[in-house]
Amino acid sequence: MSYFPSWKLKHTGTIAPDETLPAGQTLALGIQHVVAMFGSTVLAPLLMGFDPNMAVLMSGIGTLIFFAIVGGRVPSYLGSSFAFIGVVIAATGYVAGSGPNLNVPVALGGIVLTGALYAVVGLIVMYTGVQWIERLMPPVVTGAVVAVIGLNLAPTAVKSVGPSEFDAWMALFTVLSVGAVAVYSRGFIQKLLILVGLLIAYVVYAVLTNGLGLGKPIDFSVIGNAAWFGMPTMHAPVFELNAIMLILPVVIILVGENLGHIKAVTAMTGKNLDPYMGRAFLGDGLATMLSGSFGGTGVTTYGENIGVMAATRVYSTLVFPVAAVFAIILGFSPKFGALIQTIPQPILGGTSIVVFGLIAVAGARVWVVNQVDFGNSRNLMVAAVTLILGGGDFTLDLGFFQLGGIGTATFGAILLNAALMIGEKHPKVEPVDIGMDPELTKKKDA
């Protein structure tokens, strides 16, 4: 088997990871994935005082690294990781919204070493295999963790809508726009439902505000005043022990996030991606090291882009290097940053509601297709507790760092399931094929 798959051209229906759409459609879908990741990839550096353009640039470079390490067999986009926000703020003393973080280099040292440790974990998994991870995370655990990734982001999506009644109505209109495109359109337009729905809402918002005087108008002057090309702000890492000890434990959360995301993609595509789990960890770790070396945030595989795949049923891995190239170009463009700034807050909030909801539903799908028995008390307890811990963003203060809702839910689910399995007797069963799409579940793994 060759290192990279031989992508087969397909024009309609569900597109598997080793298939591809025509070039024009692949290009458009790559742009949609950039749109999907952009809000979170920019928000994380803003909260930490990093340069958003550098974060976007490094997300593109990191995605290319990930694509190369996994041999083009795992469809994922790498964006700014929210797991670093709390520890970076603690290590640098930064106050969100106070301008550039003057202690960015200190945080970068911790980010680089976290990436290095993450890469080592990937090498170990490549050597030992993924079986022990499978035992720790059966379908009841993976389904709950995937659902939690969406549910944990729900408050962020709702709060990002905006403060006014007009904002709330525009967010709902955005949701309806995306839904209408999903239900009533056909063919390629339907595959671009999120991008097309966002554009429809953007135009309507501009008409209502700039044209009719309702709500806050869009300020288009910032686009004209921005340069077309420019270098993002670069920093060299500084290695200080206190900051390193604060940031390094984040690797535990990154492993849990990446594991959950890979399981979600496995569930949607029906492709067994377990053999590439170690490579995925390695690729993510190397990308985080490189990003931190130049002034970017730590990166992780993105749930937002998993939501896009669930909505479009296009899982072709070739879409992601296209998206990465767009992100790299945009990272060098202050004008693009200005354009993104013109997207109204309620429209981004409405789009987030759709995307995060699709992730949560993908987790429930894992349970359904694996026939998880909720008549079993262990399964019931694991799923119930995990959903509440993650959805409620239950945070554990471990002294030198905090374990947020997703991390607490992930490792809580693993430990609770293992504890409740002690002494339990159950018959051996054959694994059930998992796939988001019936068309994909008919195919054999490459």
C-alpha positions in Angstrom: 0.0 0.0 0.0 1.4 3.4 -1.0 2.0 6.1 1.6 -0.6 8.4 0.1 -4.0 7.0 -1.2 -4.9 7.1 -4.8 -7.8 9.4 -4.7 -10.7 8.4 -7.1 -12.8 11.1 -8.7 -16.4 11.1 -7.7 -19.1 13.7 -8.7 -22.1 13.0 -6.5 -23.1 11.4 -3.2 -20.9 10.8 -0.1 -17.2 11.4 -0.8 -14.9 9.1 1.1 -11.5 10.1 2.4 -9.8 8.4 -0.5 -12.1 10.0 -3.1 -12.2 13.5 -4.4 -14.6 15.9 -6.1 -13.6 17.9 -9.3 -11.0 20.6 -8.7 -13.5 23.5 -8.6 -15.7 21.9 -6.0 -12.7 20.9 -3.9 -11.5 24.5 -4.0 -14.8 25.8 -2.8 -15.1 23.3 -0.1 -11.6 24.2 1.1 -12.7 27.8 1.5 -15.7 26.6 3.5 -13.4 24.8 5.9 -11.4 28.0 6.3 -14.6 29.8 7.2 -15.6 27.1 9.7 -12.2 27.2 11.5 -11.7 30.9 11.4 -13.8 32.1 14.3 -12.2 29.8 16.9 -8.7 30.0 15.4 -8.8 33.8 15.7 -10.7 34.0 19.0 -8.1 31.9 20.9 -5.1 34.1 20.1 -7.2 37.2 20.9 -8.0 35.9 24.4 -4.3 35.2 24.9 -2.9 38.3 23.4 -1.3 36.6 20.4 -1.4 37.8 16.8 -4.5 36.3 15.0 -2.9 36.5 11.6 0.1 34.4 12.9 -2.4 31.9 14.3 -4.2 31.6 11.0 -0.9 31.2 9.1 0.3 28.5 11.5 -3.0 26.7 11.3 -2.4 26.3 7.6 1.2 25.2 7.9 0.2 22.8 10.8 -2.5 21.2 8.7 0.0 20.5 5.9 2.3 18.9 8.4 -0.5 16.8 9.8 -1.6 15.8 6.2 2.0 14.7 5.4 2.5 12.7 8.7 -0.8 10.8 8.4 -0.2 10.1 4.7 -3.3 12.0 3.6 -5.5 9.4 5.2 -7.2 11.3 8.1 -9.4 14.2 7.1 -8.7 16.9 9.8 -7.9 20.6 10.0 -5.6 22.0 12.8 -6.6 25.2 14.4 -5.8 27.2 17.6 -6.4 25.0 20.7 -8.5 26.5 23.5 -6.8 24.1 26.0 -3.9 26.5 26.2 -5.9 29.7 27.0 -6.1 29.3 30.8 -2.5 28.1 31.4 -1.1 30.8 29.0 -3.0 33.5 30.8 -1.8 32.1 34.2 1.8 31.9 33.0 2.0 35.4 31.4 -0.4 37.3 33.7 -2.2 38.6 30.6 -5.6 40.3 30.8 -7.8 39.6 27.8 -8.6 42.6 25.7 -5.6 44.7 27.0 -3.7 44.6 23.7 -0.7 42.5 22.7 0.7 40.1 25.4 4.1 41.4 26.3 5.0 38.0 27.7 4.2 35.9 24.6 7.8 34.5 24.4 7.5 32.9 27.9 4.3 31.2 26.9 5.8 30.0 23.6 8.5 28.1 25.5 5.9 26.1 27.2 3.9 25.5 24.0 7.0 24.2 22.1 7.8 21.7 24.9 4.2 20.6 25.1 4.2 19.9 21.4 7.4 17.9 21.8 5.9 15.8 24.6 2.8 15.3 22.5 5.0 14.1 19.6 6.7 11.6 21.9 3.3 10.2 22.9 2.5 9.8 19.2 5.7 7.8 18.6 4.8 5.5 21.5 1.3 4.9 20.1 2.9 4.2 16.7 5.1 1.6 18.3 2.7 -0.1 20.7 -0.5 0.2 18.6 -3.9 1.6 19.4 -5.4 -1.4 21.1 -4.9 -0.1 24.6 -6.6 3.1 23.6 -9.5 1.0 22.2 -9.9 -0.7 25.6 -9.9 2.5 27.4 -12.4 4.1 25.0 -15.2 1.8 23.9 -18.1 3.2 21.9 -20.1 4.3 25.0 -17.1 6.5 26.0 -16.2 7.8 22.5 -19.8 8.6 21.7 -20.1 10.6 24.9 -16.8 12.4 24.4 -17.7 13.4 20.8 -21.1 14.7 21.9 -19.4 16.6 24.7 -17.2 18.4 22.3 -20.3 19.9 20.7 -22.2 20.5 23.9 -19.3 22.1 25.7 -19.1 24.7 22.9 -22.9 25.4 23.2 -22.6 28.3 25.7 -19.8 29.9 23.6 -22.1 29.8 20.5 -25.1 31.2 22.3 -23.1 33.9 24.1 -21.4 34.9 20.8 -24.8 35.9 19.3 -24.7 39.4 20.7 -26.5 41.5 23.3 -29.5 43.0 21.5 -32.8 41.5 20.3 -31.9 42.4 16.8 -28.7 40.3 17.1 -30.7 37.4 18.5 -33.1 37.5 15.5 -30.2 37.7 13.0 -28.5 34.7 14.6 -31.8 32.7 14.3 -32.1 33.9 10.7 -28.5 32.6 10.0 -29.5 29.2 11.5 -32.6 29.2 9.2 -30.5 30.2 6.2 -28.1 27.3 6.7 -31.0 25.0 7.3 -32.9 26.1 4.2 -29.8 25.6 2.1 -29.3 22.1 3.6 -32.9 21.0 3.0 -34.1 22.8 -0.1 -30.9 23.0 -2.3 -29.4 20.2 -4.3 -26.0 19.2 -5.6 -22.9 21.3 -5.0 -24.8 24.2 -3.4 -26.1 21.8 -0.8 -22.5 20.7 0.0 -21.6 24.4 0.6 -24.6 24.9 2.9 -22.7 26.7 5.7 -20.8 29.0 3.5 -23.9 29.9 1.4 -26.1 30.2 4.4 -23.6 32.6 6.0 -23.4 34.7 2.8 -27.2 35.0 2.6 -27.4 36.1 6.2 -24.5 38.6 5.6 -26.3 40.2 2.7 -29.6 40.5 4.6 -27.8 41.9 7.6 -26.1 44.6 5.4 -29.4 45.5 3.9 -31.2 45.8 7.2 -28.4 47.8 9.0 -26.4 49.8 6.4 -29.5 50.2 4.2 -32.5 50.5 6.6 -30.7 51.7 9.7 -31.6 48.8 12.0 -28.9 47.4 14.3 -25.2 48.0 14.1 -24.1 48.7 10.5 -21.1 47.0 9.0 -18.0 49.2 8.8 -16.5 48.5 5.3 -13.9 51.2 5.6 -11.6 48.9 7.6 -11.1 46.8 4.5 -10.0 49.7 2.3 -7.6 50.9 5.0 -5.8 47.6 5.4 -2.8 46.5 3.3 -3.1 43.5 0.9 0.1 41.8 2.2 2.0 42.0 5.4 4.0 39.9 7.8 2.3 38.7 11.0 4.0 39.4 14.3 6.8 36.9 15.1 8.3 36.0 18.5 11.0 33.6 19.6 10.2 31.3 22.5 11.8 31.8 25.9 12.1 28.7 28.2 11.2 29.5 31.8 10.6 26.6 34.2 7.6 28.0 35.9 5.7 28.7 32.7 6.8 25.3 31.3 5.4 23.5 34.4 2.1 25.4 34.0 1.6 24.7 30.3 3.1 21.2 29.9 0.2 19.2 31.4 -2.0 20.5 28.6 -0.7 17.5 26.6 -3.2 15.3 28.5 -6.1 17.4 27.1 -4.6 17.5 23.6 -4.4 13.7 23.5 -8.0 13.4 24.7 -9.3 16.0 22.2 -7.4 14.4 19.2 -8.6 11.0 20.2 -12.2 12.1 20.4 -11.9 13.9 17.0 -10.3 10.9 15.3 -13.1 8.6 16.7 -15.7 11.1 15.4 -14.2 11.0 11.9 -14.1 7.2 12.1 -17.7 7.1 13.1 -18.7 9.4 10.2 -16.6 7.8 7.4 -16.8 4.1 8.4 -13.0 4.0 7.8 -10.9 2.4 10.5 -8.5 5.2 11.3 -7.0 3.6 14.4 -3.7 2.6 12.6 -3.1 6.3 12.1 -3.8 7.4 15.6 -0.1 7.6 16.6 0.7 9.5 13.4 -2.1 11.9 14.2 -0.7 12.6 17.6 2.8 13.0 16.1 1.6 15.4 13.4 -0.4 17.5 15.9 2.7 17.6 18.2 5.1 18.7 15.5 2.6 21.3 14.3 2.3 22.7 17.8 6.1 22.8 18.1 6.5 24.7 14.9 3.7 27.1 15.7 5.1 28.0 19.1 8.6 28.5 17.6 7.4 31.5 15.6 4.8 33.1 17.8 1.7 31.0 17.1 -0.7 29.2 19.5 -0.8 25.5 20.1 -2.9 23.7 17.6 -5.3 20.7 17.7 -7.6 18.9 15.3 -10.8 20.9 14.9 -14.3 19.9 15.9 -15.7 22.8 13.8 -14.4 21.1 10.6 -15.7 17.8 11.7 -19.1 19.5 11.8 -18.7 20.7 8.3 -17.9 17.2 7.1 -21.0 15.8 8.9 -23.1 18.4 7.1 -21.6 18.1 3.6 -20.8 14.4 3.7 -17.5 15.2 2.0 -14.7 13.5 3.8 -12.0 13.8 1.1 -8.6 14.5 2.6 -7.6 16.5 -0.4 -9.9 19.3 0.8 -7.7 20.0 3.8 -4.4 20.9 2.0 -6.5 23.2 -0.2 -7.9 24.9 3.0 -4.4 25.0 4.5 -3.0 26.9 1.5 -5.8 29.4 1.7 -5.1 29.9 5.4 -1.4 30.4 4.7 -2.2 33.1 2.1 -4.7 34.8 4.4 -2.2 34.8 7.2 -0.1 37.1 5.2 -3.0 39.4 4.4 -4.1 42.1 6.8 -6.9 43.0 4.4 -8.4 39.5 4.9 -8.2 40.0 8.6 -10.1 43.3 8.1 -12.7 41.5 5.9 -13.3 38.9 8.6 -13.8 41.6 11.1 -16.8 42.9 9.1 -18.7 39.6 9.6 -21.3 40.6 12.2 -21.2 38.9 15.5 -24.8 37.5 15.4 -24.0 35.8 12.0 -20.9 34.1 13.4 -22.9 33.1 16.5 -25.7 31.6 14.4 -23.2 29.6 12.3 -21.5 28.3 15.4 -24.9 27.1 16.8 -25.3 24.9 13.6 -21.7 23.6 13.5 -21.4 22.8 17.2 -24.8 21.1 17.2 -23.8 18.8 14.3 -20.8 17.7 16.3 -23.0 16.8 19.3 -25.3 14.8 17.0 -22.3 12.9 15.6 -21.6 11.6 19.1 -25.1 10.3 19.5 -24.7 8.6 16.1 -21.7 6.6 17.5 -24.0 5.1 20.1 -26.7 4.2 17.5 -24.5 2.5 14.9 -22.6 0.6 17.6 -25.8 -0.5 19.2 -24.7 0.7 22.7 -27.0 -0.9 25.2 -28.3 1.7 27.6 -30.1 -1.0 29.5 -26.7 -1.7 30.8 -26.2 0.3 34.0 -22.5 0.9 33.3 -23.1 2.4 29.9 -25.9 4.5 31.3 -23.8 5.9 34.1 -20.7 6.6 31.9 -22.8 8.5 29.2 -24.9 10.4 31.8 -22.0 11.6 33.9 -19.8 12.5 30.9 -22.5 14.6 29.2 -23.1 16.6 32.3 -19.4 17.1 33.1 -18.6 18.3 29.6 -21.8 20.2 28.9 -21.6 22.0 32.2 -17.9 22.7 31.7 -16.9 21.1 35.0 -13.4 22.3 35.8 -10.8 20.7 38.1 -8.1 22.9 39.6 -5.1 20.6 39.9 -2.9 23.3 41.5 -0.6 24.1 38.6 -3.2 23.9 35.9 -6.9 23.5 35.3 -8.6 20.6 33.6 -11.5 22.1 31.6 -14.8 20.6 30.8 -13.8 18.6 27.7 -10.7 17.2 29.4 -12.5 16.4 32.6 -15.3 14.7 30.7 -12.9 12.7 28.5 -10.7 11.4 31.3 -13.6 11.1 33.7 -15.4 8.9 31.2 -12.3 6.7 30.7 -11.7 6.3 34.4 -15.4 5.8 35.3 -15.9 3.2 32.6 -12.7 1.3 33.7 -13.7 1.4 37.3 -17.2 0.1 36.6 -15.9 -2.7 34.4 -14.0 -4.3 37.3 -15.5 -7.7 37.9 -18.1 -7.3 35.3 -18.9 -10.3 33.1 -20.0 -9.8 29.6 -20.0 -12.0 26.5 -17.6 -11.4 23.7 -19.2 -9.7 20.7 -18.1 -8.9 17.2 -17.4 -5.2 16.6 -20.2 -3.4 14.7 -19.2 -1.4 11.7 -19.5 2.4 12.4 -20.3 4.9 9.8 -22.1 8.2 9.6 -23.3 7.4 6.1 -24.9 4.1 4.9 -23.1 4.5 1.6 -19.7 4.5 3.4 -20.5 1.6 5.7 -20.7 -0.7 2.7 -17.1 -0.1 1.8 -14.2 -2.1 3.1 -11.3 -0.3 4.8 -8.4 0.3 2.5 
